[in-house]
Structure formats: structure tokens, C-alpha cells
Amino acid sequence: MGTALRDEYPVDPETVWSPVKLLISAYDRITLHPSNPRYELTGPARVNADQLFGIIYSEIIEELRHNLSPQSNQPVPVYPFAYDWRQPLENVQNALADFIDEVLERTRLLQHYYDAGFGDEARFPARVNLVAHSMGGLVVAGYLQARGMDKIYKVATIAAPLRGSLESITKTAIGVGALGNSPGSSREREAARLTPSLYYLLPSFAGAVTLEGQPAPDAWALFQVGQWQPGILQTLASFIGQHALDKSNPNQQARQLLQAMLDKALAYRNGIEALRLADSKKWLSIVGVGASTRVTMDIVKDDDGNPRFVLDDSGVQEHYSDGNPVETGDNTVPYFGARTSCIPTEQVVCVSPKDFSFWEFKDRLLESQGLHITLPNMNLVQRLVTSHLKDQIYGDVWGRPAPDLPAGVAWDPPIAGLKMAN
């Protein structure tokens, strides 16, 4: 949700969503249509991505531009990629593919790249590096699964929910998640339940969901419509009854719509799980730990036998420094939600709130929103990404091994020579 949205239908385009303290939240104009969730409920409209949230992303972009450029007259271009965070991630992935092609063509027009032979496979292969935060990591992983590394040199992901986050359920169920401190509203809940991308964030790691206090039979429980509490289906049915082009049998249509969104999200997640890289060290996975995070959720049956999500504080844990380190996360993404099969445990690099420098928090404005949203602003994270992309240590950098690194297995991060935090 770190990209603003604007309606381009008016002659003077209007911002209809801004992540700046949620000051502009025109839920009626960003809610998607039950007959085709790719487009808006209220038309005529044409809502598209506008710009990235500068408080979160401007510093890392400027730091990369400065740190990667050998000198001021030879800039390394660093392009921000804003996208419509409501959409199915396949759509975003396709837009990213087009954007990568555009960036390569624009880079060929820079004189110093031309002189260096950019595009000549023998001298200077035309490649881009991808740096992604949060859901952007899912987009990047989907791109790599679909298109491979042919146009990519290296990847760095920051707090990417590659196996999901329980905050997606919180957002869908009650209208408020870890991003934003406003109370959930009915308008927000309605918008969330018709937002396809939220279902791509559902957790699929072991232990994320229990059923009546017992382990779920598989990690994919939430991708089945039968596990969803009736309120979500009732909202969808109400929308279909009021706004769908075909208003017949809204309850049945609601189940079909929800299952269709879940099926697409599950197929995307399965694709990410199947991803394999020829060289996994081309991917730097930075994972936040040491913050209280919802790591599990119970589903119980109410008196009528319907599923009900238990979203109290019992599922929120933080034991990184208490002898049970895997019950941790970045306050939005649990540690296990940030893992994926193509990155070996010994190559994961963790950071914690302890890794902020004393002088850093001019960013205190974001501190109340939690570690997850603040990580791109962490100086250490910026230096880690720079070191990875430059193939050499840049400045004073360190990291922490994965909390579940098996005994006897050496930490082996993608950055050669990276020291371990004290």
C-alpha cells in the first residue's frame, strides 16, 4: 500500500488513495467491482498507480543512486517502480516485465553506458538489478519464476512475505492491518475483501493456522473458501446483490468469486515455491526479526458450526532473544513468512531493531508503524543492498544469521566477507 493511486478519468487527475497517514482514503473510489475485480466499482473511472510513498522509499532510492555511481557524471540509473497494489500480482508482474525492457532501452541511451558497450554480451551484458520491499518481493519472485534471470543480474528483497503474512487476514477480516493506525471501518473492510492482491499475501508456512487449537492438516488451509468466516462472504454477496451486472444468486456468486481469488493466489504461491535459481547467491534476502509479530491464528467453530478467526493477542509473539528465536518477525511478516524454498537457510540475512544507529531516527515518524515499514530507511539495510549489488563490502555492514540455522551449518550470506552482528 506504499503507492498512491489516482483517478485519471477526470481532466485534472485526482488522488484517491495516499499512504501519508491515510489522509486520502476514498474507499468508494478504490473499491473494485464484483463482476470484474480488475476495475473500479464506481465508474466511470480509471484508477492507476501514481507515485511511491516518499517517506518510506525516497532515501533508499537516493542512496542507491549515489552509492552505485562511480562519479557524478556517470550515474547509475535507479528507477522506482510504482504499481497498483490492489491488482492480481500476475498483472503487476507483467507491468514489471515491460518496465524492465523500458529501463534497459533508456540505459542504452546514456553516453557512458554506450561507450562501455552496454548490451554487448561479451563486454557489458544488458541486465538490471531488482530491489523490492514487502509485497514487491512477491512480484519479483513471480517475475523470476515466469521469465527467469535472462535480464536480471542480482536481486535484493527486504521483508518480502514470500510465504505470506497473517496481517493480510487482519486487513481482510476487520479492515486494519499493521500498516496504518486508524480503526477499521466498514468501508475499509469492504474495499479489502474485494482487493485480489490481499489474498496473495495469505500465509502458507507451517503453523500459521491452527484449527480448534490443533495443527492444520496442511499449510494451505486459508486458500479454501470453506475456512473463511461468513462475514467475508456476506460482504461479497451484498456487493453482488447491489452492484453486480448479474444479481442472481448472490450467495453462490460470492463463494465463486472468493474461491476464484483464492485459486489465483494459490497458483501464484505454488509458482514461487517451485522457483529455483542456478545461483541462489544472486538473491539477497533481508528478513526482519526481533519485533512482536502475529505468527499464528486459530480458526474455531461458532455455535452454528461456522468458521471464526481468532485474532486476539495470543498469536502475537516475540521470542527472538528469549531462547525461541523463530517466533519472531518484523511486526508484519513472521520470520517463516519471509522464507522461501529457493534461498537456503544459511544464506538469509536478518536485521533487528537493534541495528538502527543512535542517530538514525529522524525516521522516528515511521517507528510507530513498526519495523517492517521502516526497514528500507535503515542505514544498514541500504548498505547491505549496495554491497550486494557492487559485489564488495560498502561501508560498515553486518548481519544476523537465520534464527533456525541448523547447528553445525555455517552462515554463508550472499555478501562475501559480511561480518556477523554481536
N, C-alpha and C positions, 0 to 999 in steps of 0.2 A: 504493500500500500504506500510505498515511498515515491510514487509518481503521481503528479497532479493529473486530473482529467479535465478536458474542456469540450464543450459542445460547439462544433464547428458549423452547425446549421444556421445560427444567427449570423447576419452580415458582420457584426462585431463578435467574434467568438467569446463565449462566456465560460469561465472556470466553474465547474460543477462539483469538483472534489479537490481539496487541498489537504495534505497531511499536516500542515502547520497548525498544531494544536486542534486539529479537526474543526477549524473555524468555518470552513466552507464545506458543508456536507449536504448537498442537495440529493438526499436519498431517493426522492421520487424521480429524479432525472438520471440517476446512475443504475437504478434497478433494471434488471434485464427482463425480457419478455418471455412468458412461459411457453409460447408457441415456437420461439426460436431464441434461446438464451444467448445468442451471439449479439443481438441487438437490443436497444432500449425499450422498456415498457411504454414510456411516454414519448410519442412522436408527434410531428416529425423531429428527428434529432440525428446527430452524427457525432457521437462522443468518442474521442480519441485521446491517446496519451499526450501529455503536454511536456512537463519537464520533471527532472529528478528533484527530490527534496534536498535543497542545498545544505541545510544544517547537517544532514547525515553524510552526503556524498561529495560536497564541493572540495573538502580538504584532501581526501584521498586522491581525487582526480588531479588536483593541482600538484600534490606531492609526487605522484607518478610522472606527470609531465616534466617536473623539474628533475627528479632523481634519475629518470631513464635517459634524459637528453645529454649527450656528451658536451654540448655547448649551446648557447642561446640561439645561434643562427643555424643550428641543426636539430630542430625539435623532433622528438619522438611523439607522433600524434596519439593522444589518448581521447577517444570518443566516448561520451556517455550514451548509453542505450536506454531510453525510456520506453516503457511498454504499458499496454492496458492490462493491469493486474487482475481484471475481472475475467478475462477470456480463458478458454481452454488452452493449456500450455502448448499443444501442438501448433496453434495459431501463432503464439508468441515465438516458438521455436522457428517457424517458417519466416517470420519477420526478422529474426536474428540472422538467419542464413542470408537473406537479401542485404541486411545491413553490413555483414562481413564482406560481401562482394563489393559493396559501395566503398567501404573503408580501404580495401585493397586498391581499388581504382583511384581513389583520392590520394593515397600514399604514393602511387606511381607518378603523380604529378608534382611531387616535391623534388626540387632540383637535386638535393643531396642524396635522396634515395635513388633517383635516376642515375646519377653519377656513380653510385656504389653498385649499380647493376641489380637493383631490386626487381625481382621477377625472373631472374636468371637462376635456374635450379642449381647450377654448378657454383655460382658466385654468391647469390643472395636470394634464397627462396622466398617467395611472397607468402608470408604467414602472418597471422595475428596472434596475440595473446588475449586470453579471456579472463577477466576478473569479475567475480559475481558474489553478491551478498544475498543471503536469505533465499527467497523463492527463485531468485536469479540463478542459483546453483542448480535447481531442478531444470530450468530452461537449458542451461549449458549442458547438463548431463544428457538431456533428451536430444539435444543437437548432436553431441558426440556419438550417441547410440545410432542415430539416423544417418549421419553423414561422415563420421569418422574424424580423423585428425589431419586430413589432407591439407586443410587451410589453416591449421592451428599449430602453433609452436608449443606454448605452455598454457596451463590453466591454473588459476588460484580461486578457491571458493572460501567464503567467510561465513560461518554459521549457516550453512546450507541444510535445510531439512530434507535430506535425501531419502530418509525413511519416515519423514513426517513429524508433526508436532500436535500434541493434544490441544494446543491453543486454537487450532482450526475447528475443533469440536466446540470449544467455548464460544468462539465467534459465531458459529452456526446456531448453537443452541440458545444462547442468551444475548447475543448481539454485541459482545465486547470481548476482546482478547487481550493479549499482553501489549499490543500497540494501542495506545490511547487510554486515557484515564477517565473518560466520561462514562456514566452509567449506560448500560444497554438500553436501547429504545426499541419500540415495536417497529419503527421504520428501518432501523439498522438490522434488526433480525430478519425482516422481510427481504431486504436487499441482500443480506448474507446468504440466505437459503436459496436464492436464485443466482448465486455467483459461482459458475463452474469451477474456477480456479481453486476455491477453498477446499473442494473435495480432493484435489491433487495433493493437498497438504495433510491428508489423514494419516495417522500413524500406522506403520506396518512392522514395527520392531517387536520382538518377543517381550511380553509382559506389559505392553502398552495398555491392553484392555483385559479386564477380568470379568467373568460372568458370575454374578452372585458370589463374588469373593474368590472364585476358583479360576485358574488359568484358562483363557480362551483356547479352544481346540486348535486354532491356527491364528497367525498374526494378521489375517485379512478379514477379521470379523466385521469391521466397520464398513467394508465395501459391499455388504449385503443389506438390502433395504429393510429386511426383517429385524435388524438390530437397532433401527432408528426409532426414537421415541415419537409418539403420534403427533406432537405439536409441529414438527417439521413438515410432515405430510399434510397436516391440516392447513398450514400456511400455503403450501403449494396448491392444494385443492381450492382454497379460497381464491388465490390468484387466477387459477384456471377458470373458475366459475365467473369471475368478474372480467377478466381481460383476455382470455384465450380466444382465438378465432373460432375454434370448435369448443363449445362449452358443455358438450355432452359428457356425462360420467366423469366428473372432475376427480373423484377419489381414485379411480383406476388410472386416469391420466397422470395424477400426482405420483403414484407409485412407479409408473413407467418413466416419468421424467427424472425422478430421483435415481432410479436404478441405471438409467442411461448415463447420467453424470458420473455415478459411481463406477460404472463399467469402463468409461473412458479414462478415468483417473487410475483405475487398477491396471489397465493395459499400459499406461504410461509408466507407472511404478515398476511393473514387470520388465519393461524395456530397460529401465535404469539398472535394475538388478542384474540383467543379462549383459550389461556393458562390460567389456574387457578392453584394456589398453595394452598395446605392445610394450610400453614403458610407463608403468604406473607413477614413476617419479616425475613425469611431466605434469602431474597434478599435485598441487599443494593444497591440502585440506586443513583449514584452520577451524578448530572447534572450540567453542566457549564452554568453560566449566567453572564451578565454584559459585554459582548463583542458584537461589531457590527456584525450582522448575517443576512444573507438573509432569511427572514421569509415568503415571498410571491413572486409569479411570475405571471404575466399576460400573457395570450395567446390571441393574436389578429389575425385577418384575414388580409392577404395581398391583393393586388389588384386583384389577381387571386382567392381569396377565400381560400387560403391555410393557415394552422395554422403557426404562428410565435411566438417564445418565446421572451418575453421582459426581457432581463437580464441586465438592467441598474441598477443604484444605488437606484432607487425608492423602491425596495423591501428589501433593507438592512436597518435594524433598530436596535436601542439600546436605550430602554427606561426603563431599569430595575430600575434606580434611579430617573426617571423623572415622576413618577406617573402612568405609564402604563407598569407595570413590565413584562407582558407576551410577549411583543415584544422584545425579547432578545434571547440570546443563547451563545454558546461558540465560535462563529465566523464560525463554520462549521455546527453544529447541532442546529437548533432552539429549544427553550425550549419545545414546543409542539411536536417536532420531537423526543425528548428523552423520552417521556412519553409512557406508555402502560397500558392497562386496568387492568392487574393483580396486579399492585402496586398502592395502594391508595395514593391520593394526599398528605395526612398527613404524609406519610412515606418517601417521596422523600427528599433527602439531596442535597442542592445546594451549590456550591462554586463559587467564583468570582475571578477576578484578584486581588482584594484587599486582598485575603487570602494567597498570596505569602509573605513569610517573607522577610525582608530587605536584608538578607544575601544570599538569595536563588539563585540569578541569576548569578551563574556560568552557569545557564541554559539560559542565555540571547541569546545564539546561536539559541535557538528554539523560542524565544519570537516573532521574526518577522513572524514566521509561524502561530502564533495565539494560543489562549488559548486551543483549542481542542487538538492539538498535544502535548501541554506541560503538560496537566493535570496529566499524570502518573508520572511526575517528581516533582509534587508539594508535598512538605513535608506533608502538611495537608492531602492530599488525601491518601498518604501512611499510615499515622497514622489512618485515618478513616477505611481503609481496614483492617489493623491489628487489630483495636479494634473490628470490626465486627466479624472477624474470631476467635479471642480469647475470645469472649463473655465478654469482660471487656474493660474499657477505657484504652487506651495505650497512655501515654504522654498527651500533651496539645492539645485537639481536640475540634472542634466546627463545626457547620454547619449552613446553612440557610434554612428556610422553603421554600416550593414551592411558587412561586410568585402568583399562583392562589388559594392558600389555602383559602377555604371559611371562611368568618367571623364567629366566634364562634366555629370553629373546631380547636382543639388543635393539635399542631405539635407533632407527635408520631414516631420519627425515629427508625429504627431497632436497633440502638445502645443505650442501656439503659443508662440514665444519660448524654447524649450528650448535651452540652450547646449550646445556640443559639448565633450566631455572633452578635456583636454590630452593 
